[in-house]
């Protein structure tokens, strides 16, 4: 129950009977603005008194630049007529409670303006100037509406890629702090991803495909709320590698292997003796040296393996058997 005991504003007393708990007191007037006190503790059987001095509002106005900013961007809030004391500026989507601001920034005494970042959702926002009038006590003495325009983004990327293969993704977008490009499962929430590249690294972005095959999506995601501004579907499949080599070669002979593959960083084509670890080889050819690869057969006859090995994890992506033969032996006898 709330009662007004005195009609005079100067000595106005409001009383309320409330159950024990922690409350916020909010009062607002046309001439004195809004004042809020947070963290008031009400205890059973005890009265809690709060005295407020309501001063007349200073003549403060707010000016926004640019007038129609992009959602998620920083805007400059000029504060002509700002009082000399401490204050802060908040921004809230229009229609939301004023104490549920999404972003705020401190205004130091004497400053006539400040930067504040808008939420990354488009629509009308309310920028408010809060004058600090005591501990945990402030009042709103100015506000202004600003329309945040929807941010736009685009992606240019391949539609198919091999597992753990690098690819280049060109993008356009706002590039706000925290924005990123993600590779995420199709239909998943924005917070789920296998690869993340911040947009502050520029365009094009180098991204690495997931290790799992399937349907994925490259997304442009905002840093504040994870809004997806653009997406491009991509199919991740096992890497396609082809080796063209002779079926057999003589011991110690040099031979060429033509190949097709991702040519990732540190990838190589190697010759190994049978079923050995990928890192065990007789000789190798780095993939960035191009095709064909030049290899040398071992000095002993038998079966060897030609392998395409991914350098990032030493995984063998393709292998084929090479038969190493001894040179033919001919016998001659003296004629009789």
C-alpha positions as semicolon CSV with decimal commas, in nm:
position;residue;x (nm);y (nm);z (nm)
1;X;0,000;0,000;0,000
2;X;0,134;0,348;-0,090
3;X;-0,004;0,671;0,063
4;X;0,079;1,037;-0,002
5;X;0,074;1,221;0,332
6;X;0,148;1,574;0,222
7;X;0,043;1,745;-0,100
8;X;0,343;1,982;-0,094
9;X;0,628;1,858;-0,316
10;X;0,893;2,005;-0,087
11;X;0,787;1,786;0,207
12;X;0,624;1,499;0,019
13;X;0,629;1,175;0,216
14;X;0,538;0,840;0,064
15;X;0,501;0,533;0,282
16;X;0,467;0,173;0,175
17;X;0,421;-0,158;0,355
18;X;0,635;-0,423;0,186
19;X;0,742;-0,777;0,270
20;X;1,109;-0,826;0,365
21;X;1,345;-0,814;0,071
22;X;1,573;-0,593;-0,138
23;X;1,408;-0,320;-0,347
24;X;1,475;-0,034;-0,582
25;X;1,302;0,301;-0,527
26;X;1,213;0,496;-0,840
27;X;1,060;0,842;-0,842
28;X;1,004;1,072;-1,139
29;X;0,873;1,423;-1,192
30;X;0,840;1,662;-1,482
31;X;1,077;1,915;-1,325
32;X;1,314;1,694;-1,131
33;X;1,353;1,400;-1,365
34;X;1,380;1,036;-1,265
35;X;1,571;0,932;-0,953
36;X;1,640;0,573;-0,859
37;X;1,792;0,420;-0,547
38;X;1,889;0,054;-0,569
39;X;1,969;-0,200;-0,302
40;X;1,718;-0,090;-0,034
41;X;1,685;-0,364;0,226
42;X;1,348;-0,403;0,403
43;X;1,354;-0,608;0,725
44;X;1,059;-0,746;0,918
45;X;0,941;-0,523;1,205
46;X;1,171;-0,234;1,116
47;X;1,109;0,086;0,924
48;X;1,341;0,186;0,640
49;X;1,360;0,563;0,581
50;X;1,495;0,715;0,262
51;X;1,535;1,092;0,222
52;X;1,566;1,231;-0,130
53;X;1,648;1,585;-0,229
54;X;1,489;1,651;-0,566
55;X;1,666;1,933;-0,746
56;X;1,538;2,096;-1,061
57;X;1,669;1,945;-1,382
58;X;1,961;2,118;-1,553
59;X;1,897;2,227;-1,910
60;X;2,071;1,938;-2,085
61;X;2,020;1,818;-2,440
62;X;2,172;1,530;-2,634
63;X;2,299;1,530;-2,991
64;X;2,381;1,210;-3,182
65;X;2,631;1,160;-3,466
66;X;2,577;1,010;-3,710
67;X;2,201;1,068;-3,711
68;X;2,123;0,723;-3,860
69;X;2,398;0,486;-3,752
70;X;2,434;0,115;-3,826
71;X;2,321;-0,124;-3,552
72;X;2,619;-0,228;-3,339
73;X;2,823;0,080;-3,431
74;X;2,971;0,336;-3,195
75;X;2,800;0,675;-3,191
76;X;2,913;1,009;-3,051
77;X;2,679;1,157;-2,790
78;X;2,734;1,531;-2,747
79;X;2,597;1,672;-2,420
80;X;2,550;2,050;-2,441
81;X;2,474;2,197;-2,100
82;X;2,605;1,895;-1,909
83;X;2,643;1,963;-1,536
84;X;2,999;1,948;-1,398
85;X;2,955;1,635;-1,186
86;X;2,995;1,265;-1,272
87;X;2,743;1,100;-1,503
88;X;2,693;0,811;-1,742
89;X;2,512;0,744;-2,069
90;X;2,305;0,434;-2,142
91;X;2,135;0,291;-2,450
92;X;1,828;0,069;-2,451
93;X;1,591;-0,055;-2,722
94;X;1,281;0,164;-2,719
95;X;1,004;0,009;-2,512
96;X;1,241;-0,175;-2,278
97;X;1,260;-0,071;-1,910
98;X;1,505;0,215;-1,873
99;X;1,697;0,034;-1,600
100;X;1,758;-0,262;-1,833
101;X;2,014;-0,085;-2,047
102;X;2,227;-0,294;-2,281
103;X;2,534;-0,071;-2,301
104;X;2,658;0,212;-2,084
105;X;2,963;0,436;-2,065
106;X;3,097;0,671;-1,800
107;X;3,110;1,047;-1,853
108;X;3,391;1,210;-1,660
109;X;3,326;1,548;-1,494
110;X;3,372;1,830;-1,742
111;X;3,339;1,611;-2,053
112;X;3,091;1,739;-2,309
113;X;3,043;1,412;-2,493
114;X;3,120;1,042;-2,507
115;X;3,123;0,740;-2,735
116;X;2,880;0,455;-2,677
117;X;2,816;0,139;-2,874
118;X;2,465;0,063;-2,996
119;X;2,313;-0,283;-2,957
120;X;2,352;-0,486;-3,277
121;X;1,979;-0,529;-3,330
122;X;1,817;-0,275;-3,567
123;X;1,536;-0,046;-3,454
124;X;1,476;0,262;-3,241
125;X;1,707;0,301;-2,943
126;X;1,684;0,540;-2,650
127;X;2,003;0,711;-2,536
128;X;1,979;0,846;-2,181
129;X;2,197;1,077;-1,976
130;X;2,218;0,978;-1,606
131;X;2,343;1,234;-1,357
132;X;2,502;1,077;-1,049
133;X;2,358;1,244;-0,739
134;X;2,480;1,008;-0,466
135;X;2,594;0,656;-0,383
136;X;2,385;0,416;-0,594
137;X;2,173;0,715;-0,684
138;X;2,125;0,877;-1,023
139;X;1,857;1,054;-1,220
140;X;1,783;1,071;-1,590
141;X;1,793;1,434;-1,701
142;X;1,798;1,394;-2,081
143;X;1,720;1,136;-2,345
144;X;1,697;1,109;-2,721
145;X;1,575;0,848;-2,969
146;X;1,805;0,720;-3,241
147;X;1,719;0,480;-3,523
148;X;1,976;0,203;-3,573
149;X;1,976;0,075;-3,930
150;X;2,016;-0,295;-4,003
151;X;2,375;-0,398;-4,074
152;X;2,439;-0,588;-4,396
153;X;2,701;-0,851;-4,476
154;X;2,791;-1,082;-4,763
155;X;3,013;-1,389;-4,808
156;X;3,195;-1,526;-5,111
157;X;3,316;-1,880;-5,043
158;X;3,349;-2,222;-5,208
159;X;3,054;-2,461;-5,188
160;X;3,267;-2,769;-5,126
161;X;3,589;-2,830;-4,937
162;X;3,791;-3,118;-4,797
163;X;3,820;-3,195;-4,428
164;X;4,077;-2,973;-4,254
165;X;4,151;-2,800;-4,584
166;X;4,228;-2,428;-4,587
167;X;4,008;-2,198;-4,792
168;X;3,976;-1,826;-4,857
169;X;3,649;-1,648;-4,773
170;X;3,587;-1,293;-4,893
171;X;3,338;-1,091;-4,692
172;X;3,178;-0,752;-4,656
173;X;3,012;-0,631;-4,338
174;X;3,029;-0,381;-4,053
175;X;3,345;-0,530;-3,901
176;X;3,251;-0,422;-3,550
177;X;3,459;-0,538;-3,251
178;X;3,385;-0,903;-3,175
179;X;3,231;-0,979;-3,516
180;X;3,356;-1,306;-3,663
181;X;3,327;-1,559;-3,943
182;X;3,227;-1,906;-3,825
183;X;3,197;-2,250;-3,981
184;X;2,901;-2,409;-3,801
185;X;2,677;-2,712;-3,848
186;X;2,373;-2,640;-4,064
187;X;2,075;-2,541;-3,846
188;X;2,281;-2,497;-3,527
189;X;2,284;-2,198;-3,294
190;X;2,529;-1,922;-3,371
191;X;2,741;-2,007;-3,065
192;X;2,827;-2,352;-3,209
193;X;3,119;-2,355;-3,448
194;X;3,419;-2,556;-3,559
195;X;3,623;-2,264;-3,693
196;X;3,624;-1,897;-3,589
197;X;3,810;-1,609;-3,755
198;X;3,761;-1,252;-3,619
199;X;3,673;-0,999;-3,885
200;X;3,943;-0,763;-3,761
201;X;4,189;-0,984;-3,953
202;X;4,046;-0,844;-4,274
203;X;3,909;-0,983;-4,599
204;X;3,966;-1,236;-4,739
205;X;3,979;-1,457;-4,430
206;X;4,170;-1,785;-4,425
207;X;3,954;-2,057;-4,269
208;X;4,020;-2,425;-4,198
209;X;3,743;-2,676;-4,270
210;X;3,613;-2,899;-3,988
211;X;3,751;-3,251;-3,944
212;X;3,400;-3,398;-3,976
213;X;3,232;-3,446;-4,312
214;X;2,880;-3,317;-4,373
215;X;2,679;-3,004;-4,444
216;X;2,807;-2,690;-4,278
217;X;2,755;-2,315;-4,312
218;X;2,996;-2,025;-4,316
219;X;2,839;-1,740;-4,117
220;X;2,902;-1,374;-4,047
221;X;2,807;-1,333;-3,678
222;X;2,792;-1,015;-3,470
223;X;2,999;-0,993;-3,155
224;X;2,737;-0,863;-2,910
225;X;2,436;-1,090;-2,949
226;X;2,549;-1,345;-3,208
227;X;2,312;-1,223;-3,481
228;X;2,377;-1,398;-3,812
229;X;2,407;-1,131;-4,082
230;X;2,506;-1,361;-4,371
231;X;2,553;-1,730;-4,435
232;X;2,687;-1,949;-4,714
233;X;2,636;-2,329;-4,723
234;X;2,941;-2,549;-4,770
235;X;2,979;-2,927;-4,797
236;X;3,280;-3,074;-4,618
237;X;3,399;-3,406;-4,762
238;X;3,707;-3,618;-4,728
239;X;3,996;-3,466;-4,918
240;X;4,028;-3,571;-5,281
241;X;4,382;-3,684;-5,359
242;X;4,497;-3,870;-5,671
243;X;4,841;-4,022;-5,728
244;X;4,968;-4,117;-6,073
245;X;5,279;-4,333;-6,041
246;X;5,450;-4,618;-6,223
247;X;5,355;-4,967;-6,104
248;X;5,720;-5,064;-6,071
249;X;6,066;-4,914;-6,083
250;X;6,421;-5,046;-6,057
251;X;6,614;-5,011;-5,730
252;X;6,791;-4,678;-5,689
253;X;6,618;-4,518;-5,986
254;X;6,462;-4,170;-5,980
255;X;6,099;-4,152;-6,094
256;X;5,814;-3,900;-6,111
257;X;5,472;-3,910;-5,943
258;X;5,202;-3,679;-6,078
259;X;4,945;-3,585;-5,816
260;X;4,633;-3,384;-5,742
261;X;4,542;-3,270;-5,389
262;X;4,488;-2,976;-5,153
263;X;4,858;-2,878;-5,139
264;X;4,810;-2,754;-4,784
265;X;5,084;-2,602;-4,576
266;X;5,364;-2,860;-4,513
267;X;5,182;-3,134;-4,714
268;X;5,423;-3,375;-4,885
269;X;5,447;-3,679;-5,112
270;X;5,672;-3,944;-4,966
271;X;5,815;-4,287;-5,040
272;X;5,809;-4,527;-4,746
273;X;5,915;-4,885;-4,691
274;X;5,591;-5,080;-4,640
275;X;5,340;-5,032;-4,355
276;X;5,531;-4,778;-4,145
277;X;5,428;-4,465;-3,958
278;X;5,342;-4,164;-4,176
279;X;5,645;-3,981;-4,040
280;X;5,881;-4,261;-4,148
281;X;5,989;-4,218;-4,507
282;X;6,282;-4,279;-4,737
283;X;6,254;-3,949;-4,924
284;X;5,988;-3,686;-4,988
285;X;5,870;-3,403;-5,210
286;X;5,699;-3,097;-5,059
287;X;5,357;-3,035;-5,214
288;X;5,421;-2,662;-5,252
289;X;5,694;-2,753;-5,501
290;X;5,422;-2,862;-5,741
291;X;5,349;-3,168;-5,952
292;X;5,510;-3,401;-6,048
293;X;5,696;-3,514;-5,739
294;X;6,046;-3,650;-5,793
295;X;6,133;-3,950;-5,574
296;X;6,414;-4,206;-5,560
297;X;6,348;-4,580;-5,525
298;X;6,521;-4,765;-5,236
299;X;6,829;-4,978;-5,292
300;X;6,651;-5,297;-5,194
301;X;6,383;-5,472;-5,396
302;X;6,033;-5,519;-5,255
303;X;5,707;-5,333;-5,206
304;X;5,713;-4,966;-5,104
305;X;5,437;-4,709;-5,054
306;X;5,391;-4,375;-5,224
307;X;5,190;-4,150;-4,991
308;X;5,026;-3,810;-4,989
309;X;5,063;-3,688;-4,628
310;X;4,887;-3,387;-4,476
311;X;5,148;-3,177;-4,298
312;X;4,925;-3,038;-4,022
313;X;4,864;-3,375;-3,858
314;X;5,074;-3,626;-4,059
315;X;4,762;-3,803;-4,176
316;X;4,802;-4,016;-4,490
317;X;4,531;-3,901;-4,731
318;X;4,620;-4,136;-5,018
319;X;4,862;-4,421;-5,073
320;X;4,956;-4,653;-5,353
321;X;5,192;-4,950;-5,382
322;X;5,515;-4,927;-5,577
323;X;5,700;-5,248;-5,671
324;X;6,075;-5,201;-5,657
325;X;6,255;-5,454;-5,879
326;X;6,614;-5,561;-5,895
327;X;6,782;-5,505;-6,227
328;X;6,766;-5,805;-6,458
329;X;7,059;-6,045;-6,440
330;X;7,208;-6,183;-6,760
331;X;7,457;-6,467;-6,785
332;X;7,699;-6,517;-7,060
333;X;7,934;-6,807;-7,115
334;X;8,244;-6,823;-7,329
335;X;8,184;-6,976;-7,666
336;X;8,349;-7,305;-7,743
